[in-house]
Amino acid sequence: MSTTAYPNNFDELKAQVREAGLLERVPIRGSIEMIAIFVSLIIIYTTATLWNPILLGLFMTLIFTRAVFVSHDILHTQYFKNKALSMKLSYPFSAIILSNSSSWWDFKHNINHHTYCNIVTKDEDIMALNGAFTPNNKGNSPFLKKYKHIVFWGALFFMYPAFIAQSYNFALKRKLYGEFALMLLHWPIIWGTMFYILPFTDAFIVFLTLNFTLSPWLAFGFITNHLGCEVFDIEEGKELSWMELQMRTSRSLRGGKIVHWFYGGLNTQIEHHLFPKAPRFNLLKVQKMTREFAEKYNMIYFETTPIEAYVQINNAIKEY
């Protein structure tokens, strides 16, 4: 655990970021990205017969990944300030394209995770795999206790279907039948159309390619955010300021614009948690300001390369 005192000076950093205009919503740029996804899908279905099915599956993975990032950003109201409008605008990307629930993600991610990051019993993300990421709660399964550092990496290849299952379960339990119906439309619209256009074998190859590549792309991005960072119980978490909690439980990645594109802005995880409504397009600038601010006040700023992050995560899981 960190022994460095974190001054409660978040308002100073926030004022600097706001003055630089980096907290302003980006409705035009966000709309362009949303439209680009729909245009790409039109291109996919109008030219599907011209593609090698594996390459087509990889292109669809790219579009699905962008849909995840766009849906994430919309639900954080990075594009539009109105929360109700943002929820509605997220449905085409989360429900139709991905068959995921915006309501589930908003509750799990925006409400619980961002508020109680890496706090045991509050943050669902670290309770996965029978408490695999909680050093004080090693779970009840002897098998997972012994082999979870192996099971963990294999499970990353099934994140997308796991998200679909959790979305369906959440929507049905909360009786969100309208959203559930939208999620079911994913199958005839996205895949029914594909199987209608292409021969069955080619369409099935597209389906398998996407499902074998989308999960690891998303998973290997998500896990760098907080795993291997500090974990707190609820009482410890209550004593930390907003800035200290987010900085001690988050990891940012080096790599500049290429890494920023690949990870959908989640590589600037410290900044995203400090300013969840800051548009992804501005986070590299916010990262520079936050890093300099931390240096000024001698605060630990946890930043690694992606490879270093994966090594740290593997070691942490084995240690837990």
PLY file of the C-alpha trace (Angstrom):
ply
format ascii 1.0
element vertex 320
property float x
property float y
property float z
element edge 319
property int vertex1
property int vertex2
end_header
0.00 0.00 0.00
1.08 3.58 -0.62
2.51 5.51 2.31
2.64 8.83 0.45
0.17 11.40 1.71
-2.27 12.54 -0.96
-3.29 16.18 -0.40
-7.00 16.79 -0.83
-6.48 19.23 -3.70
-8.62 17.77 -6.46
-10.50 21.05 -6.89
-7.26 22.71 -8.00
-6.63 20.12 -10.71
-10.27 20.15 -11.79
-10.17 23.94 -12.16
-7.09 23.66 -14.39
-8.69 20.98 -16.56
-11.94 22.92 -16.85
-10.13 26.15 -17.69
-8.36 24.32 -20.52
-11.79 23.39 -21.93
-11.16 19.66 -21.55
-14.39 18.94 -19.67
-16.67 20.37 -22.34
-18.93 17.87 -24.12
-18.18 17.04 -27.75
-21.57 16.50 -29.44
-20.26 17.09 -32.98
-17.18 14.89 -32.72
-19.16 12.23 -30.88
-21.89 12.30 -33.51
-19.31 11.87 -36.26
-18.00 8.73 -34.56
-21.51 7.37 -34.09
-22.37 7.98 -37.75
-19.07 6.40 -38.83
-20.05 3.16 -37.08
-23.39 3.00 -38.92
-21.73 3.81 -42.25
-19.20 1.03 -41.61
-22.00 -1.45 -40.94
-23.71 -0.46 -44.19
-20.43 -1.04 -46.03
-20.08 -4.43 -44.35
-23.50 -5.68 -45.42
-23.43 -4.21 -48.94
-20.00 -5.66 -49.70
-20.12 -8.83 -47.59
-19.99 -11.18 -50.58
-16.72 -9.59 -51.74
-14.83 -10.28 -48.52
-12.78 -13.17 -47.28
-14.94 -14.28 -44.30
-12.05 -14.13 -41.80
-11.16 -10.59 -42.87
-14.82 -9.64 -42.71
-15.01 -11.03 -39.18
-11.95 -8.99 -38.19
-13.47 -5.84 -39.67
-16.67 -6.48 -37.73
-14.59 -6.93 -34.57
-13.14 -3.49 -35.17
-16.62 -1.99 -35.56
-18.00 -3.83 -32.52
-15.06 -2.64 -30.43
-15.68 0.96 -31.43
-19.37 0.45 -30.57
-18.33 -0.63 -27.06
-16.19 2.45 -26.58
-18.83 4.79 -28.03
-21.56 3.29 -25.85
-19.29 3.64 -22.81
-18.62 7.30 -23.61
-22.26 8.12 -24.33
-23.35 6.63 -20.99
-20.77 8.78 -19.23
-22.49 11.77 -20.91
-19.27 12.72 -22.67
-21.12 13.65 -25.86
-24.39 15.09 -24.55
-25.16 16.46 -21.10
-28.72 15.11 -20.97
-28.62 11.72 -19.24
-31.98 10.49 -20.59
-30.99 11.39 -24.15
-27.61 9.70 -23.70
-29.26 6.50 -22.48
-31.51 6.40 -25.55
-28.62 7.13 -27.92
-26.63 4.26 -26.42
-29.24 1.63 -27.33
-28.31 1.24 -31.03
-24.71 0.54 -30.03
-25.16 -1.47 -26.83
-28.45 -3.28 -27.46
-28.62 -3.66 -31.25
-24.97 -3.97 -32.26
-23.68 -5.72 -29.11
-26.79 -7.27 -27.50
-25.70 -5.65 -24.22
-27.78 -3.75 -21.69
-27.05 -0.04 -21.24
-28.96 -0.14 -17.94
-26.80 -3.00 -16.66
-23.60 -1.25 -17.68
-24.71 2.07 -16.21
-25.50 0.40 -12.86
-22.49 -1.91 -12.74
-19.91 0.46 -14.17
-20.98 4.09 -13.80
-22.66 3.82 -10.39
-20.89 1.03 -8.51
-17.46 0.74 -10.10
-16.64 4.43 -10.46
-17.95 5.26 -6.99
-16.40 2.29 -5.17
-13.39 1.48 -7.33
-11.51 -1.59 -6.02
-13.54 -1.62 -2.79
-14.33 -5.17 -1.73
-18.07 -6.10 -1.71
-18.92 -2.91 -3.62
-17.00 -3.16 -6.90
-18.29 -6.18 -8.84
-15.27 -6.20 -11.13
-12.88 -7.40 -8.42
-15.35 -9.99 -7.12
-15.14 -12.02 -10.34
-13.73 -15.56 -10.29
-14.70 -16.12 -6.67
-12.89 -13.05 -5.37
-9.80 -13.58 -7.52
-8.67 -9.99 -7.16
-9.29 -9.43 -3.46
-6.23 -10.23 -1.33
-8.30 -10.56 1.85
-11.02 -12.71 0.29
-9.55 -15.73 -1.41
-12.92 -17.29 -2.20
-14.39 -20.69 -1.40
-13.28 -22.74 -4.39
-10.08 -24.76 -3.76
-9.65 -25.21 -7.52
-9.79 -21.47 -8.23
-7.53 -20.72 -5.28
-4.87 -22.92 -6.82
-5.33 -22.28 -10.53
-7.07 -18.92 -10.88
-4.00 -17.27 -12.45
-4.41 -19.82 -15.28
-8.21 -19.79 -15.41
-8.18 -16.00 -15.46
-6.32 -15.68 -18.76
-8.52 -18.29 -20.43
-11.68 -16.58 -19.18
-10.71 -13.40 -21.03
-11.62 -15.09 -24.31
-15.26 -15.36 -23.16
-15.86 -11.81 -21.92
-18.26 -10.85 -24.69
-20.69 -13.77 -24.21
-20.39 -13.23 -20.43
-21.46 -9.61 -20.92
-24.45 -10.75 -22.99
-25.49 -13.27 -20.30
-25.15 -10.69 -17.52
-27.08 -8.14 -19.58
-29.98 -10.53 -20.17
-30.06 -11.55 -16.51
-30.07 -7.91 -15.34
-32.78 -6.82 -17.79
-35.09 -9.71 -16.88
-34.59 -9.30 -13.13
-35.29 -5.56 -13.36
-38.21 -6.20 -15.75
-36.66 -4.00 -18.42
-38.60 -5.78 -21.15
-38.30 -2.98 -23.71
-34.53 -2.98 -23.50
-34.50 -6.78 -23.47
-36.49 -6.77 -26.72
-33.93 -4.41 -28.27
-31.12 -6.75 -27.21
-32.89 -9.68 -28.85
-33.14 -7.69 -32.10
-29.35 -7.99 -32.30
-29.68 -11.57 -33.54
-31.98 -11.08 -36.56
-30.55 -7.67 -37.50
-26.82 -8.35 -37.15
-26.55 -12.08 -37.65
-29.79 -12.94 -39.43
-28.84 -10.48 -42.15
-25.31 -11.87 -42.37
-26.51 -15.47 -42.69
-29.06 -14.37 -45.31
-26.43 -12.61 -47.44
-23.61 -15.15 -47.18
-23.47 -18.91 -47.56
-23.90 -20.58 -44.18
-20.26 -21.67 -43.87
-18.90 -18.20 -44.67
-21.32 -16.50 -42.30
-20.42 -18.97 -39.55
-16.71 -18.24 -40.07
-17.46 -14.51 -39.71
-19.39 -15.23 -36.51
-16.59 -17.36 -35.02
-13.87 -14.91 -36.03
-15.65 -12.03 -34.33
-16.38 -13.99 -31.16
-12.80 -15.27 -30.87
-11.26 -11.80 -31.35
-13.69 -9.34 -29.76
-13.51 -10.80 -26.25
-9.70 -10.72 -25.89
-9.46 -7.24 -27.44
-11.91 -5.86 -24.89
-10.69 -7.98 -22.00
-7.00 -7.25 -22.44
-7.95 -3.58 -22.44
-10.25 -3.67 -19.42
-7.95 -5.65 -17.14
-5.15 -3.07 -17.25
-7.40 -0.48 -15.62
-7.41 -1.58 -11.97
-6.21 -5.16 -11.51
-2.97 -5.32 -9.59
-3.69 -1.91 -8.05
-4.51 -1.31 -4.41
-7.67 -2.85 -2.96
-9.57 -1.50 0.05
-12.39 -2.62 2.29
-15.38 -0.34 2.71
-14.15 1.34 5.89
-10.74 2.13 4.39
-12.38 3.47 1.25
-14.58 5.87 3.20
-11.50 7.57 4.66
-9.98 8.33 1.26
-10.69 11.47 -0.73
-12.09 11.15 -4.25
-8.68 11.90 -5.77
-6.74 9.51 -3.56
-9.17 6.62 -4.07
-9.16 6.98 -7.87
-5.39 7.42 -8.16
-4.48 4.56 -5.82
-6.88 2.08 -7.46
-6.20 2.93 -11.12
-3.39 2.42 -13.61
-2.69 4.48 -16.72
-0.67 3.22 -19.66
2.15 4.75 -21.65
2.11 4.67 -25.43
0.56 7.84 -26.79
-2.03 8.04 -29.56
-1.72 4.47 -30.88
-2.28 2.94 -27.45
-5.04 5.50 -26.84
-6.88 4.36 -29.97
-6.41 0.64 -29.30
-7.63 0.88 -25.70
-10.44 3.29 -26.51
-9.15 5.88 -24.06
-9.18 3.42 -21.17
-5.38 3.58 -21.17
-5.83 6.99 -19.48
-7.66 5.26 -16.66
-6.57 7.53 -13.81
-7.82 10.53 -15.74
-11.04 8.78 -16.75
-11.80 7.97 -13.12
-10.99 11.45 -11.92
-13.06 13.01 -14.73
-15.51 10.36 -16.03
-17.41 12.96 -18.07
-14.27 14.25 -19.80
-14.46 13.22 -23.48
-12.14 10.41 -24.50
-10.72 12.68 -27.22
-9.34 15.02 -24.51
-7.91 12.47 -22.09
-4.33 12.48 -23.38
-4.17 16.20 -22.65
-5.77 15.62 -19.26
-3.21 12.88 -18.62
-0.32 15.28 -19.18
-1.84 17.79 -16.77
-2.58 15.13 -14.14
0.92 13.66 -14.34
2.49 17.09 -13.93
0.10 17.88 -11.07
1.07 14.66 -9.28
4.76 15.46 -9.71
4.23 18.97 -8.34
2.68 17.64 -5.13
4.83 14.49 -4.88
1.85 12.15 -5.37
2.32 8.65 -6.79
1.10 8.45 -10.37
0.76 4.76 -11.34
1.70 4.42 -15.01
3.20 1.45 -16.86
3.52 0.03 -20.36
0.80 -2.45 -21.38
3.23 -5.38 -21.08
4.30 -4.31 -17.60
0.64 -4.11 -16.62
-0.04 -7.70 -17.72
3.00 -8.96 -15.79
1.85 -7.11 -12.69
-1.66 -8.49 -13.03
-0.44 -12.08 -13.39
1.84 -11.72 -10.37
-0.96 -10.16 -8.31
-3.39 -12.97 -9.08
-0.81 -15.62 -8.18
-0.07 -13.76 -4.96
-3.75 -13.49 -4.06
0 1
1 2
2 3
3 4
4 5
5 6
6 7
7 8
8 9
9 10
10 11
11 12
12 13
13 14
14 15
15 16
16 17
17 18
18 19
19 20
20 21
21 22
22 23
23 24
24 25
25 26
26 27
27 28
28 29
29 30
30 31
31 32
32 33
33 34
34 35
35 36
36 37
37 38
38 39
39 40
40 41
41 42
42 43
43 44
44 45
45 46
46 47
47 48
48 49
49 50
50 51
51 52
52 53
53 54
54 55
55 56
56 57
57 58
58 59
59 60
60 61
61 62
62 63
63 64
64 65
65 66
66 67
67 68
68 69
69 70
70 71
71 72
72 73
73 74
74 75
75 76
76 77
77 78
78 79
79 80
80 81
81 82
82 83
83 84
84 85
85 86
86 87
87 88
88 89
89 90
90 91
91 92
92 93
93 94
94 95
95 96
96 97
97 98
98 99
99 100
100 101
101 102
102 103
103 104
104 105
105 106
106 107
107 108
108 109
109 110
110 111
111 112
112 113
113 114
114 115
115 116
116 117
117 118
118 119
119 120
120 121
121 122
122 123
123 124
124 125
125 126
126 127
127 128
128 129
129 130
130 131
131 132
132 133
133 134
134 135
135 136
136 137
137 138
138 139
139 140
140 141
141 142
142 143
143 144
144 145
145 146
146 147
147 148
148 149
149 150
150 151
151 152
152 153
153 154
154 155
155 156
156 157
157 158
158 159
159 160
160 161
161 162
162 163
163 164
164 165
165 166
166 167
167 168
168 169
169 170
170 171
171 172
172 173
173 174
174 175
175 176
176 177
177 178
178 179
179 180
180 181
181 182
182 183
183 184
184 185
185 186
186 187
187 188
188 189
189 190
190 191
191 192
192 193
193 194
194 195
195 196
196 197
197 198
198 199
199 200
200 201
201 202
202 203
203 204
204 205
205 206
206 207
207 208
208 209
209 210
210 211
211 212
212 213
213 214
214 215
215 216
216 217
217 218
218 219
219 220
220 221
221 222
222 223
223 224
224 225
225 226
226 227
227 228
228 229
229 230
230 231
231 232
232 233
233 234
234 235
235 236
236 237
237 238
238 239
239 240
240 241
241 242
242 243
243 244
244 245
245 246
246 247
247 248
248 249
249 250
250 251
251 252
252 253
253 254
254 255
255 256
256 257
257 258
258 259
259 260
260 261
261 262
262 263
263 264
264 265
265 266
266 267
267 268
268 269
269 270
270 271
271 272
272 273
273 274
274 275
275 276
276 277
277 278
278 279
279 280
280 281
281 282
282 283
283 284
284 285
285 286
286 287
287 288
288 289
289 290
290 291
291 292
292 293
293 294
294 295
295 296
296 297
297 298
298 299
299 300
300 301
301 302
302 303
303 304
304 305
305 306
306 307
307 308
308 309
309 310
310 311
311 312
312 313
313 314
314 315
315 316
316 317
317 318
318 319
